[in-house]
Structures are given as C-alpha cells and as structure tokens.
Amino acid sequence: MTTLLTDEQLLLRDSARELLAARHPIARVREWTRSEPTRRAEMHAALWKQFAEMGWLGLLLPEEHGGMALTFVEQTIVLEELGRGLVPSAYLSTLLGTALLARSDDAGLAREACPRVAAGDLVLAVAFAEVEGDDPTTFAAHWSEAAGVTGTKAFVADVPVADQIVVAVRDAHDDLVWVLVDRDADGVTVESPATMDETRPLHRVTFEGTPARLVGRLAALWPHAEPIHWLALAAEAVGGCARVLESTVAYAKERVQFGAPIGANQAIKHKCSDMLVRTEGARAITYHAARELERHRDDGAFACSMAKAYATEAYREVAAEGIQIHGGVGFTWEFDCHLFYKRARANEITAGHPDEHRERIARGAGL
C-alpha cells in the first residue's frame, strides 16, 4: 500500500490549495458564519462557480455526463483540501446526492441531473435521518405519487443553498425509497436551530404533501452511496488534522514563555509528535480506503468504514490537543482552533460514531 500521489494528483492538490487559500481563506469562513442567509447564499454561489470551473463537481462522473471520469483518489484530494480550509459549501451533500441520482432506477433522471451537477447548475441536499435518529426502520416520513411527501427530516445540511433535496421516505407499500424534491416546492418548511459547528449548520425540514419524483429503493442505492459519505468525512478529517497541526506547531515556535518558545519544552514536543502520528495515520488509512473503493466495491466499503472511524476520531483528538497547546486562548474567537474542533466533533458522530463502525468492522471480520 502506498499513499504517494502521481504528478497529476499533486498538481490537483496544489491547485486546490492555492485556490482555496486565495479565494476562501479562514477569514472568509469567519465572515460566512456571521453573515445573513442571503449573503451566505451569494458567497456560496460564487464559490460554486469556481468549483465548476475547476471541474471538481464532476470528478467521478463519466464524460458523457459532463464529468472527468477520475477516481476516488482525486475525489479524496479535493475533499481533503476543503477540510483543510474548513470551507462551508454543499460539496459533500452534492457528492452524496449525485451518487444516489447517478444510480437511479429512472435513467432519464440521471441523464438530466448529472450534467447539471457537473456544470454547477444543480446543488443537492440529502435528507436521511429523522428526529428519532438515523435508523431507517424507524422512519415515519412517507410518500405516494398521489399525496406527495409528508414528514420531518432532521440534521439536514446545506438546505438553504440547495436546488433539490434527495429524501429517504416510505412508499405506499411501506418500502424505503429515495425521492427527489424541489427545494422551493409547495409544502417545504425549513427550520434552522443553533448547532455547534457554525461552518456546517444543520436544518430541520418538514414536508406537507410535497410533490416528489421517485429515485429508487433505499436498499439498492444506499450501499453504493454510504461508503462515499464515510470516505468524504474521513478525507475532510485528514485535511483538518493537517491544518491544525501546522498552525499549532507554528504557534509553539512563536509563543514565548519564561524567555523561550513553548515548543522547546519536551511535553509540547511530545504532543506535537502525537498529533503528527495521528494525522499521518489518518491520511494513510483514508487513501487506502479510496483506492480500495475504486478497485473493489465491497472491500472498499469495509475500508471506508475503518477510515471513517480512525480519521474522524483522530481529528477530534488532534483538534483538542491543538487547543491545549494554545492554552487559554485556544477556545477564544480570535484563534481558529475552536472552529476546527467543532467540525471535528460534528464529523465524528455524523454517519455513525467510531464505536459503531468498529462494531461493523468486527462483525464483518467474524469477531
């Protein structure tokens, strides 16, 4: 196994890092968190246009759908850089939604939607969990062609900037299916409660007889899309770990206490070394998962589950250590540490806590 990237992949990484550093630095992330919804939508639209111009929105899509037909490794590179910049965008949601639409039972839907995604003309949100949790067997939201969608979905990211929402519901036969809803359709109500991670707000969406288009059965589509979600969260975690490590080491070199940089203390060196080990471990397992998902769908899902568990947990630990090394100022608004820690805490529990993934891995290994 190798985590070495090709020259073309390194070029993709460098161009992504340069673009995000120039067009969307952490100062702009802070501006976004303080802005009104209208301003946030304007900032997102400008960023989305840049993503489309760079070809990032269609990395995995085939060329006939306007995509670049690249691999999960290239997709992971972009996600890592987005995590590194803590960029508030609907990229992850659209990636997940596109994975569902691309395998829709309705071939016409895939032909319509995928080119629009690649061109930057379609932003997607995915509504899966409900207030009671993310166990599909407990879902109460239901749909029929005649009556539309009725029910409430919780913890939905990126709804304010989405054009359409892919929703998990029960059909008239009590089967779990995915349907596609226009964000501005009749009967859609969005509530935005306060959440810990200001850079990725979560929303509660209520549907009341909302018209929808059938995408396909949940059991057929979710096993394909869910590992992509795990991999995306792991890749974001790797980028976040790297950014926290770099800023923390820089601070330890600059912060002087008792006449010497705090980085000269052995205890601080040990903490930074542990952060480096966790970051590189997260990177190794995440890129291994990307390659496995590209080669073998079943084994890749297993590897993505492992990567999600390790990388998101490492992110939380690295972010916490970063705050500790910064001392009392680490959780103040003037420093960036707390922003990364909040994203780390949110990503750790999204799409399954690490303990849930370890249990899945253990069962898969026959333990």
Sequence and secondary structure as in RCSB ss.txt:
>XXXX:A:sequence
MTTLLTDEQLLLRDSARELLAARHPIARVREWTRSEPTRRAEMHAALWKQFAEMGWLGLLLPEEHGGMALTFVEQ
TIVLEELGRGLVPSAYLSTLLGTALLARSDDAGLAREACPRVAAGDLVLAVAFAEVEGDDPTTFAAHWSEAAGVT
GTKAFVADVPVADQIVVAVRDAHDDLVWVLVDRDADGVTVESPATMDETRPLHRVTFEGTPARLVGRLAALWPHA
EPIHWLALAAEAVGGCARVLESTVAYAKERVQFGAPIGANQAIKHKCSDMLVRTEGARAITYHAARELERHRDDG
AFACSMAKAYATEAYREVAAEGIQIHGGVGFTWEFDCHLFYKRARANEITAGHPDEHRERIARGAGL
>XXXX:A:secstr
      HHHHHHHHHHHHHHHHHS HHHHHHHHHS HHHHHHHHHHHHHHHHHHTGGGSSS GGGT     HHHH
HHHHHHHHHHT  SSHHHHHHHHHHHTT S HHHHHHHHHHHHHT   EEEE  BTTBS GGG   EEETTTEEE
EEEEEEESGGG SEEEEEEE TTS EEEEEEETTSTTEEEE    S TTS EEEEEEEEE  EEEEEHHHHHHHH
HHHHHHHHHHHHHHHHHHHHHHHHHHHHH EETTEEGGGSHHHHHHHHHHHHHHHHHHHHHHHHHHHHHH HHHH
HHHHHHHHHHHHHHHHHHHHHHHHHHGGGGGSTTSSHHHHHHHHHHHHHTTS HHHHHHHHHHHTT 
